[in-house]
Amino acid sequence: MARLTVIFVRLLGFAIPAALGLITIVYSDTLKQPPGVNETTRSVVPVRVITLAQASMIPRVVGHGAVGPAREWRGVARVEGDVLQTAPNLAPGTIVSEGDLLVRIDDTDLLLNLAQITAQLAASDIKDQTLVASLEIASADLALMQADLTRQEQLAKQGVTTRASLDAVRRQELLARAKVTEIENQRHLAKAEREILITQRATQERALEFTEVRAPYDLRITEISVTEGQYVSRGQTMLSGEGVAAVEIAAQFPLGRVGPLLRLAGDGSTVMDLKARVRLVAPGHNITWKSKVVRVGDAIDARTQGTTVVVRVDDPLAQAAAGERPPLRRNMLVEALLLAPQTEALIVPVEAVRDGTALVVNSEGKLEKRKVSVGFTSGNLAVVNKGLAADDQLVITSPTVAVPGMMVAPVEDDARKAALWAEAMGKAAPVSSGSEQGQGNGKSKEAEE
């Protein structure tokens, strides 16, 4: 009996766990619970934007060139001789006024030649007087011979004189006529010789004027190659100078930049219709000069493949101010700006347009990519013709991952917008971004001027 009790207990110890396991397997599908939902929220990326609007702008393009004189002059010796005198303190860089004596050449030989010609003219006058007197005598003799010939011819008709006597009188008349003709020819020859002497005298008198070399207009002396006592020959360059009344800049503009500017200027506009400014980018500020377009280059520059436009600045010395505005000097590298009339346009930062597309924030706060058409760029701004409109929120800084449709938090950049509009009117220098050559920082007054 005790043994049966032990066996029964052992069976129960095995059967009960086995039954519980079988029940768990059968009802496992009804007892399992779904996994808990792990909810995640997508982060909103902040981006800087500007709200677009039509703005006033003065379209411009920037070229570069070196300053050169509008007029250059070389003092060439027109006569030969020793240099007797040069202007006091004459040296490269000296500014001389129109009419100032620069070099005087010895005129002794010219004066001697002039005296000789004057003496020859006096002798010619005496010779002419002698010929006049001789002509009067010869003419009187010819008249007598002609009267005698007439008388002899009448006598010959009456048979009073011989044929030999008549021929002798004719021979004497011919000799008298030849004498008159000879004297008249001598007078004509003397007159021609006198004209030659008068021309030679005028030449010597003109050469005397060339012994003094004077400044043809206000000049800055650039080179001197003679000194006092030095002999100069005809055609030798003695000194050189450049006019100070105006300077010119042959500025190079990249191909394809001037055409869009002319389209903004209006139908029929040419480069000559554009306003021009010359700008020197200096540390902390820009210095600007008024200028005008004077001509356009006849060919594309072979080295830079740029279009040449020549602008002129009048009276640069009068515009100079110590410590504020330096004088424009030869070989100074400057910027030349061509400006079209003021217009209204939709302007955006040039860096906001990449490969013909721009990012905007739509009404749902999501990032949207737009295709845009840019008609003109200048400095750090671009003029958009298609793809954007007023009140669009343009993204000016791209997020780390730009995925169309992602949620963003637009942050209005009023400072960048104000700087962009100021740059459009030329009231401030553009912020340097490397998108346009030659743009400097600091203040600029070309629009105000």
LODO-212628 format. One record per residue (C-alpha): x, y, z; residue in one letter. Coordinates in nm, 2 decimals, padded with zeros to 4 digits. Each point is the difference from the previous one (the first is absolute). Last residue first. Layout:
+--------+--------+--------+------+
|     xx |     yy |     zz | code |
+--------+--------+--------+------+
|      X |      Y |      Z |    A |
...
+--------+--------+--------+------+
//
This chain:
+--------+--------+--------+------+
|     xx |     yy |     zz | code |
+--------+--------+--------+------+
|  02.72 |  11.06 | -05.69 |    E |
| -00.24 | -00.16 |  00.25 |    E |
|  00.02 | -00.33 | -00.19 |    A |
|  00.38 |  00.01 | -00.01 |    E |
|  00.02 |  00.06 |  00.37 |    K |
|  00.17 | -00.32 |  00.14 |    S |
|  00.05 | -00.10 |  00.35 |    K |
|  00.19 | -00.32 |  00.11 |    G |
|  00.08 | -00.32 | -00.16 |    N |
|  00.13 | -00.07 | -00.34 |    G |
| -00.13 | -00.16 | -00.32 |    Q |
|  00.28 | -00.07 | -00.25 |    G |
| -00.14 | -00.32 | -00.15 |    Q |
| -00.35 | -00.12 |  00.08 |    E |
| -00.11 | -00.31 |  00.17 |    S |
|  00.28 |  00.00 |  00.26 |    G |
| -00.24 |  00.07 |  00.28 |    S |
|  00.11 |  00.35 |  00.11 |    S |
| -00.29 |  00.20 |  00.14 |    V |
| -00.09 |  00.26 | -00.26 |    P |
|  00.12 |  00.36 |  00.03 |    A |
| -00.27 |  00.23 |  00.13 |    A |
| -00.23 |  00.26 | -00.16 |    K |
|  00.03 | -00.17 | -00.35 |    G |
| -00.38 | -00.02 | -00.04 |    M |
|  00.00 | -00.38 | -00.02 |    A |
|  00.26 | -00.01 |  00.27 |    E |
| -00.23 |  00.17 |  00.24 |    A |
| -00.28 | -00.24 | -00.09 |    W |
|  00.23 | -00.30 |  00.07 |    L |
|  00.12 |  00.15 |  00.32 |    A |
| -00.35 |  00.06 |  00.12 |    A |
| -00.09 | -00.36 | -00.09 |    K |
|  00.30 | -00.14 |  00.18 |    R |
| -00.08 |  00.20 |  00.31 |    A |
| -00.37 | -00.10 |  00.00 |    D |
|  00.09 | -00.37 |  00.00 |    D |
| -00.35 | -00.16 |  00.06 |    E |
|  00.03 | -00.34 |  00.18 |    V |
| -00.19 | -00.28 | -00.17 |    P |
| -00.05 | -00.32 |  00.20 |    A |
|  00.02 | -00.29 | -00.23 |    V |
| -00.21 | -00.32 | -00.07 |    M |
|  00.13 | -00.22 | -00.27 |    M |
| -00.19 | -00.01 | -00.33 |    G |
|  00.30 |  00.03 | -00.22 |    P |
|  00.31 | -00.14 |  00.17 |    V |
|  00.29 |  00.24 |  00.07 |    A |
|  00.22 | -00.18 |  00.25 |    V |
|  00.23 |  00.25 |  00.18 |    T |
| -00.24 |  00.28 | -00.06 |    P |
|  00.07 |  00.25 | -00.28 |    S |
|  00.04 |  00.36 |  00.10 |    T |
| -00.18 |  00.27 | -00.20 |    I |
| -00.34 | -00.18 | -00.01 |    V |
| -00.25 |  00.22 | -00.18 |    L |
| -00.34 |  00.07 |  00.16 |    Q |
| -00.22 |  00.10 | -00.29 |    D |
| -00.18 |  00.33 |  00.06 |    D |
|  00.07 |  00.12 | -00.35 |    A |
|  00.05 | -00.26 | -00.26 |    A |
|  00.26 | -00.27 | -00.10 |    L |
|  00.03 | -00.23 | -00.30 |    G |
|  00.07 |  00.26 | -00.27 |    K |
|  00.19 |  00.32 | -00.06 |    N |
|  00.23 |  00.00 |  00.31 |    V |
|  00.25 |  00.28 |  00.03 |    V |
|  00.32 | -00.11 |  00.18 |    A |
|  00.19 |  00.15 |  00.29 |    L |
|  00.35 | -00.04 |  00.14 |    N |
|  00.18 |  00.21 | -00.25 |    G |
| -00.22 |  00.04 | -00.30 |    S |
| -00.20 | -00.28 | -00.16 |    T |
| -00.26 |  00.03 | -00.28 |    F |
| -00.29 | -00.20 | -00.16 |    G |
| -00.01 | -00.29 |  00.25 |    V |
| -00.27 | -00.27 | -00.08 |    S |
| -00.12 | -00.21 |  00.29 |    V |
| -00.09 | -00.36 |  00.06 |    K |
| -00.15 | -00.04 |  00.35 |    R |
|  00.07 | -00.24 |  00.28 |    K |
| -00.24 | -00.01 |  00.29 |    E |
|  00.08 | -00.03 |  00.37 |    L |
| -00.31 | -00.04 |  00.22 |    K |
| -00.16 |  00.26 |  00.22 |    G |
| -00.35 | -00.08 | -00.14 |    E |
| -00.01 |  00.33 | -00.19 |    S |
|  00.31 | -00.08 | -00.18 |    N |
|  00.36 |  00.07 |  00.11 |    V |
|  00.22 |  00.07 | -00.30 |    V |
|  00.32 | -00.17 | -00.14 |    L |
|  00.15 |  00.12 | -00.33 |    A |
|  00.09 | -00.16 | -00.33 |    T |
|  00.19 |  00.09 | -00.31 |    G |
|  00.32 | -00.17 |  00.10 |    D |
|  00.00 |  00.16 |  00.34 |    R |
| -00.19 |  00.32 |  00.07 |    V |
|  00.02 |  00.12 |  00.36 |    A |
|  00.37 |  00.10 | -00.05 |    E |
| -00.11 |  00.28 | -00.23 |    V |
| -00.20 |  00.16 |  00.28 |    P |
| -00.34 |  00.09 | -00.14 |    V |
| -00.14 |  00.30 | -00.20 |    I |
| -00.35 |  00.03 | -00.15 |    L |
|  00.03 |  00.31 | -00.21 |    A |
| -00.09 |  00.37 | -00.02 |    E |
|  00.23 |  00.23 | -00.21 |    T |
|  00.26 |  00.27 |  00.03 |    Q |
|  00.18 |  00.08 | -00.32 |    P |
|  00.30 | -00.22 | -00.10 |    A |
|  00.34 |  00.03 |  00.16 |    L |
|  00.34 | -00.10 | -00.13 |    L |
|  00.26 | -00.03 |  00.28 |    L |
|  00.38 |  00.02 | -00.06 |    A |
|  00.22 | -00.15 |  00.27 |    E |
|  00.35 |  00.13 |  00.06 |    V |
|  00.36 | -00.10 | -00.04 |    L |
|  00.23 |  00.30 |  00.01 |    M |
|  00.24 | -00.03 | -00.30 |    N |
|  00.01 |  00.39 | -00.06 |    R |
| -00.13 |  00.21 |  00.29 |    R |
| -00.35 |  00.08 |  00.12 |    L |
|  00.05 |  00.25 |  00.28 |    P |
| -00.06 | -00.13 |  00.35 |    P |
| -00.34 |  00.07 |  00.18 |    R |
| -00.03 |  00.02 |  00.37 |    E |
|  00.34 |  00.05 |  00.17 |    G |
|  00.09 |  00.30 | -00.22 |    A |
| -00.29 |  00.09 | -00.23 |    A |
|  00.01 | -00.06 | -00.38 |    A |
| -00.29 |  00.11 | -00.21 |    Q |
|  00.19 |  00.29 | -00.15 |    A |
|  00.28 | -00.24 | -00.11 |    L |
| -00.25 | -00.23 | -00.17 |    P |
| -00.11 |  00.27 | -00.25 |    D |
| -00.23 | -00.22 | -00.21 |    D |
| -00.03 | -00.37 |  00.05 |    V |
| -00.04 | -00.20 | -00.33 |    R |
| -00.14 | -00.34 | -00.07 |    V |
|  00.13 | -00.25 | -00.26 |    V |
| -00.20 | -00.32 | -00.05 |    V |
|  00.19 | -00.32 | -00.09 |    T |
| -00.19 | -00.33 | -00.03 |    T |
|  00.18 | -00.30 |  00.15 |    G |
|  00.18 | -00.30 | -00.14 |    Q |
|  00.27 |  00.07 |  00.27 |    T |
|  00.31 | -00.06 | -00.22 |    R |
| -00.14 |  00.07 | -00.35 |    A |
| -00.21 |  00.30 |  00.10 |    D |
| -00.31 |  00.00 | -00.22 |    I |
|  00.01 |  00.26 | -00.27 |    A |
| -00.08 |  00.36 | -00.09 |    D |
|  00.00 |  00.13 |  00.36 |    G |
| -00.29 |  00.22 |  00.10 |    V |
|  00.01 |  00.38 |  00.03 |    R |
| -00.03 |  00.30 |  00.23 |    V |
| -00.21 | -00.14 |  00.29 |    V |
| -00.02 |  00.26 |  00.27 |    K |
|  00.15 |  00.05 |  00.35 |    S |
| -00.09 |  00.10 |  00.35 |    K |
|  00.26 | -00.11 |  00.25 |    W |
| -00.05 | -00.25 |  00.29 |    T |
|  00.21 | -00.09 |  00.30 |    I |
| -00.10 | -00.31 |  00.19 |    N |
|  00.04 | -00.04 |  00.37 |    H |
|  00.17 | -00.20 |  00.28 |    G |
|  00.31 | -00.09 | -00.18 |    P |
| -00.02 |  00.15 | -00.35 |    A |
| -00.19 | -00.12 | -00.31 |    V |
|  00.04 |  00.26 | -00.27 |    L |
| -00.31 |  00.07 | -00.20 |    R |
| -00.05 |  00.16 | -00.34 |    V |
| -00.37 |  00.08 | -00.09 |    R |
| -00.18 | -00.02 | -00.32 |    A |
| -00.35 |  00.08 | -00.13 |    K |
| -00.13 | -00.20 | -00.30 |    L |
| -00.11 |  00.16 | -00.33 |    D |
|  00.34 | -00.06 | -00.17 |    M |
| -00.04 | -00.37 |  00.07 |    V |
| -00.31 |  00.00 | -00.22 |    T |
| -00.37 |  00.01 |  00.07 |    S |
| -00.25 | -00.07 | -00.28 |    G |
| -00.25 | -00.17 |  00.23 |    D |
|  00.05 |  00.07 |  00.37 |    G |
|  00.27 |  00.01 |  00.27 |    A |
| -00.09 | -00.34 |  00.12 |    L |
|  00.09 | -00.14 | -00.35 |    R |
|  00.32 |  00.20 |  00.01 |    L |
|  00.10 | -00.17 |  00.33 |    L |
| -00.07 | -00.34 | -00.14 |    P |
|  00.24 |  00.07 | -00.29 |    G |
|  00.28 |  00.14 |  00.22 |    V |
|  00.06 | -00.32 |  00.19 |    R |
|  00.02 | -00.26 | -00.28 |    G |
|  00.38 |  00.02 | -00.05 |    L |
|  00.18 |  00.12 |  00.31 |    P |
|  00.07 |  00.37 |  00.02 |    F |
|  00.35 |  00.14 | -00.04 |    Q |
|  00.05 |  00.37 |  00.08 |    A |
|  00.21 |  00.23 | -00.22 |    A |
|  00.02 |  00.28 |  00.26 |    I |
|  00.06 |  00.35 | -00.11 |    E |
|  00.14 |  00.31 |  00.18 |    V |
| -00.08 |  00.37 | -00.05 |    A |
|  00.14 |  00.35 |  00.03 |    A |
|  00.34 | -00.13 |  00.12 |    V |
|  00.15 | -00.05 | -00.34 |    G |
|  00.30 | -00.23 | -00.03 |    E |
|  00.37 |  00.08 | -00.04 |    G |
|  00.31 | -00.08 | -00.20 |    S |
|  00.34 |  00.16 | -00.04 |    L |
|  00.28 |  00.05 | -00.25 |    M |
| -00.10 | -00.23 | -00.28 |    T |
|  00.25 |  00.04 | -00.29 |    Q |
| -00.15 |  00.08 | -00.34 |    G |
|  00.26 |  00.27 | -00.09 |    R |
|  00.31 | -00.05 |  00.20 |    S |
|  00.07 |  00.10 |  00.36 |    V |
|  00.33 |  00.12 |  00.14 |    Y |
|  00.02 |  00.00 |  00.38 |    Q |
|  00.10 |  00.32 |  00.17 |    G |
| -00.30 | -00.01 |  00.24 |    E |
| -00.14 | -00.34 |  00.05 |    T |
| -00.20 | -00.24 | -00.22 |    V |
| -00.20 | -00.32 |  00.04 |    S |
| -00.29 |  00.10 |  00.23 |    I |
| -00.29 | -00.23 |  00.08 |    E |
| -00.35 |  00.02 |  00.15 |    T |
| -00.07 |  00.37 |  00.02 |    I |
| -00.36 |  00.07 |  00.12 |    R |
| -00.15 |  00.23 | -00.25 |    L |
| -00.24 |  00.29 | -00.04 |    D |
| -00.02 |  00.08 | -00.37 |    Y |
|  00.24 |  00.04 | -00.29 |    P |
|  00.30 |  00.04 |  00.24 |    A |
|  00.27 |  00.20 | -00.16 |    R |
|  00.31 | -00.09 | -00.20 |    V |
|  00.19 |  00.31 | -00.11 |    E |
|  00.24 | -00.05 | -00.29 |    T |
| -00.31 | -00.09 | -00.21 |    F |
| -00.10 |  00.36 | -00.04 |    E |
|  00.34 |  00.07 | -00.17 |    L |
| -00.09 | -00.28 | -00.25 |    A |
| -00.30 |  00.21 | -00.10 |    R |
|  00.22 |  00.30 | -00.07 |    E |
|  00.24 | -00.22 | -00.19 |    Q |
| -00.28 | -00.14 | -00.21 |    T |
| -00.14 |  00.35 | -00.06 |    A |
|  00.34 |  00.12 | -00.12 |    R |
|  00.03 | -00.30 | -00.23 |    Q |
| -00.34 |  00.07 | -00.15 |    T |
|  00.09 |  00.37 | -00.05 |    I |
|  00.33 | -00.11 | -00.17 |    L |
| -00.19 | -00.24 | -00.23 |    I |
| -00.24 |  00.28 | -00.09 |    E |
|  00.30 |  00.23 | -00.08 |    R |
|  00.14 | -00.26 | -00.23 |    E |
| -00.33 | -00.02 | -00.18 |    A |
|  00.00 |  00.38 | -00.04 |    K |
|  00.36 |  00.00 | -00.12 |    A |
| -00.09 | -00.25 | -00.27 |    L |
| -00.30 |  00.21 | -00.11 |    H |
|  00.22 |  00.31 |  00.00 |    R |
|  00.27 | -00.18 | -00.20 |    Q |
| -00.26 | -00.11 | -00.25 |    N |
| -00.11 |  00.36 | -00.05 |    E |
|  00.36 |  00.11 | -00.05 |    I |
|  00.05 | -00.27 | -00.27 |    E |
| -00.33 |  00.09 | -00.17 |    T |
|  00.11 |  00.37 | -00.02 |    V |
|  00.34 | -00.09 | -00.14 |    K |
| -00.16 | -00.23 | -00.25 |    A |
| -00.22 |  00.29 | -00.13 |    R |
|  00.30 |  00.23 | -00.03 |    A |
|  00.19 | -00.27 | -00.20 |    L |
| -00.30 | -00.05 | -00.23 |    L |
| -00.02 |  00.37 | -00.06 |    E |
|  00.37 |  00.01 | -00.09 |    Q |
| -00.05 | -00.28 | -00.25 |    R |
| -00.30 |  00.17 | -00.15 |    R |
|  00.21 |  00.32 | -00.05 |    V |
|  00.28 | -00.20 | -00.17 |    A |
| -00.26 | -00.17 | -00.23 |    D |
| -00.13 |  00.34 | -00.11 |    L |
|  00.35 |  00.13 | -00.08 |    S |
|  00.07 | -00.31 | -00.21 |    A |
| -00.32 |  00.04 | -00.20 |    R |
|  00.10 |  00.35 | -00.11 |    T |
| -00.17 |  00.33 |  00.08 |    T |
| -00.19 |  00.25 | -00.22 |    V |
| -00.21 | -00.25 | -00.19 |    G |
| -00.33 |  00.14 |  00.13 |    Q |
| -00.09 | -00.33 |  00.16 |    K |
|  00.35 | -00.02 |  00.15 |    A |
| -00.05 |  00.35 |  00.15 |    L |
| -00.32 | -00.12 |  00.17 |    Q |
|  00.18 | -00.31 |  00.14 |    E |
|  00.29 |  00.21 |  00.12 |    Q |
| -00.24 |  00.22 |  00.19 |    R |
| -00.17 | -00.29 |  00.17 |    T |
|  00.33 | -00.15 |  00.09 |    L |
|  00.12 |  00.33 |  00.16 |    D |
| -00.32 |  00.01 |  00.21 |    A |
|  00.05 | -00.37 |  00.11 |    Q |
|  00.37 |  00.08 |  00.09 |    M |
| -00.10 |  00.30 |  00.20 |    L |
| -00.26 | -00.20 |  00.20 |    A |
|  00.24 | -00.28 |  00.06 |    L |
|  00.25 |  00.25 |  00.14 |    D |
| -00.27 |  00.14 |  00.24 |    A |
| -00.08 | -00.36 |  00.11 |    S |
|  00.37 | -00.08 |  00.05 |    A |
|  00.03 |  00.32 |  00.22 |    I |
| -00.31 | -00.08 |  00.20 |    E |
|  00.11 | -00.36 |  00.04 |    L |
|  00.34 |  00.10 |  00.13 |    S |
| -00.16 |  00.22 |  00.27 |    A |
| -00.23 | -00.29 |  00.11 |    V |
|  00.29 | -00.24 | -00.01 |    L |
|  00.20 |  00.22 |  00.23 |    T |
| -00.29 |  00.03 |  00.24 |    Q |
| -00.04 | -00.38 |  00.00 |    D |
|  00.36 | -00.04 |  00.08 |    K |
| -00.02 |  00.24 |  00.29 |    I |
| -00.30 | -00.19 |  00.14 |    D |
|  00.18 | -00.33 | -00.04 |    S |
|  00.30 |  00.13 |  00.19 |    A |
| -00.23 |  00.09 |  00.29 |    A |
| -00.15 | -00.35 | -00.02 |    L |
|  00.34 | -00.15 |  00.01 |    Q |
|  00.08 |  00.20 |  00.31 |    A |
| -00.31 | -00.12 |  00.17 |    T |
|  00.09 | -00.36 | -00.09 |    I |
|  00.34 |  00.04 |  00.15 |    Q |
| -00.15 |  00.15 |  00.32 |    A |
| -00.24 | -00.29 |  00.03 |    L |
|  00.28 | -00.25 | -00.04 |    N |
|  00.19 |  00.18 |  00.27 |    L |
| -00.31 |  00.00 |  00.23 |    L |
| -00.05 | -00.37 | -00.06 |    L |
|  00.36 | -00.08 |  00.09 |    D |
| -00.02 |  00.20 |  00.32 |    T |
| -00.34 | -00.16 |  00.11 |    D |
|  00.13 | -00.21 |  00.30 |    D |
| -00.29 | -00.22 |  00.13 |    I |
| -00.23 |  00.10 |  00.28 |    R |
| -00.19 | -00.27 |  00.20 |    V |
| -00.31 |  00.01 |  00.22 |    L |
| -00.15 |  00.34 | -00.04 |    L |
| -00.35 |  00.01 |  00.16 |    D |
| -00.28 |  00.05 | -00.26 |    G |
| -00.26 | -00.23 |  00.17 |    E |
|  00.10 | -00.06 |  00.36 |    S |
|  00.26 | -00.24 |  00.13 |    V |
| -00.04 | -00.29 |  00.25 |    I |
|  00.33 | -00.16 |  00.11 |    T |
| -00.02 | -00.38 |  00.03 |    G |
|  00.32 | -00.06 | -00.19 |    P |
|  00.23 |  00.30 |  00.05 |    A |
|  00.02 |  00.36 | -00.11 |    L |
|  00.10 |  00.20 |  00.32 |    N |
|  00.07 |  00.31 | -00.21 |    P |
| -00.09 | -00.03 | -00.37 |    A |
|  00.28 | -00.10 | -00.23 |    T |
|  00.25 |  00.23 | -00.17 |    Q |
|  00.27 |  00.02 | -00.27 |    L |
| -00.05 | -00.34 | -00.15 |    V |
|  00.25 | -00.02 | -00.29 |    D |
| -00.12 | -00.02 | -00.36 |    G |
| -00.24 | -00.18 | -00.24 |    E |
| -00.35 |  00.11 | -00.09 |    V |
| -00.34 | -00.17 |  00.04 |    R |
|  00.11 | -00.17 |  00.32 |    A |
| -00.28 | -00.23 |  00.12 |    V |
| -00.20 |  00.07 |  00.33 |    G |
| -00.23 | -00.30 |  00.03 |    R |
| -00.36 |  00.03 |  00.11 |    W |
| -00.26 | -00.23 |  00.14 |    E |
| -00.38 |  00.06 |  00.02 |    R |
| -00.27 | -00.18 |  00.19 |    A |
|  00.26 | -00.12 |  00.25 |    P |
| -00.03 | -00.36 |  00.13 |    G |
| -00.17 | -00.17 |  00.29 |    V |
|  00.00 | -00.37 |  00.00 |    A |
| -00.31 | -00.22 | -00.05 |    G |
| -00.27 | -00.20 |  00.16 |    H |
| -00.37 | -00.05 | -00.08 |    G |
| -00.31 |  00.01 |  00.21 |    V |
| -00.36 | -00.03 | -00.13 |    V |
| -00.29 |  00.21 |  00.12 |    R |
| -00.37 |  00.00 |  00.04 |    P |
| -00.13 |  00.28 |  00.23 |    I |
| -00.27 | -00.16 |  00.22 |    M |
| -00.34 |  00.07 |  00.14 |    S |
| -00.17 | -00.30 |  00.17 |    A |
| -00.28 | -00.23 | -00.08 |    Q |
| -00.06 | -00.23 |  00.30 |    A |
|  00.14 | -00.33 |  00.13 |    L |
| -00.03 | -00.11 |  00.36 |    T |
|  00.35 | -00.09 |  00.11 |    I |
|  00.09 | -00.34 |  00.16 |    V |
|  00.24 | -00.15 |  00.25 |    R |
| -00.07 | -00.36 |  00.08 |    V |
| -00.10 | -00.19 |  00.32 |    P |
| -00.03 | -00.38 | -00.04 |    V |
| -00.30 | -00.15 |  00.17 |    V |
|  00.07 | -00.33 |  00.17 |    S |
| -00.22 | -00.31 | -00.09 |    R |
| -00.19 | -00.15 |  00.31 |    T |
|  00.04 | -00.36 |  00.10 |    T |
| -00.27 | -00.24 |  00.15 |    E |
|  00.11 | -00.34 |  00.12 |    N |
| -00.32 | -00.20 | -00.01 |    V |
|  00.00 | -00.29 |  00.25 |    G |
|  00.02 | -00.35 | -00.13 |    P |
| -00.33 | -00.19 | -00.05 |    P |
| -00.11 | -00.23 |  00.29 |    Q |
|  00.01 | -00.38 | -00.02 |    K |
| -00.28 | -00.19 |  00.20 |    L |
| -00.23 | -00.11 | -00.29 |    T |
|  00.28 | -00.14 | -00.21 |    D |
|  00.16 | -00.17 |  00.30 |    S |
| -00.32 | -00.19 |  00.09 |    Y |
|  00.10 | -00.35 | -00.13 |    V |
|  00.36 |  00.04 |  00.10 |    I |
| -00.08 |  00.12 |  00.35 |    T |
| -00.25 | -00.29 |  00.05 |    I |
|  00.26 | -00.25 | -00.11 |    L |
|  00.25 |  00.15 |  00.25 |    G |
| -00.25 | -00.02 |  00.29 |    L |
| -00.08 | -00.36 | -00.09 |    A |
|  00.36 | -00.10 |  00.00 |    A |
|  00.06 |  00.18 |  00.33 |    P |
| -00.30 | -00.19 |  00.16 |    I |
|  00.08 | -00.34 | -00.15 |    A |
|  00.36 | -00.03 |  00.14 |    F |
| -00.06 |  00.07 |  00.36 |    G |
| -00.34 | -00.19 | -00.02 |    L |
|  00.18 | -00.31 | -00.12 |    L |
|  00.25 |  00.02 |  00.29 |    R |
| -00.28 |  00.03 |  00.25 |    V |
| -00.18 | -00.30 | -00.14 |    F |
|  00.32 | -00.21 |  00.02 |    I |
|  00.05 |  00.09 |  00.36 |    V |
| -00.35 | -00.09 |  00.10 |    T |
|  00.02 | -00.33 | -00.18 |    L |
|  00.31 | -00.09 |  00.20 |    R |
| -00.18 |  00.09 |  00.33 |    A |
| -00.27 | -00.24 | -00.09 |    M |
+--------+--------+--------+------+
//
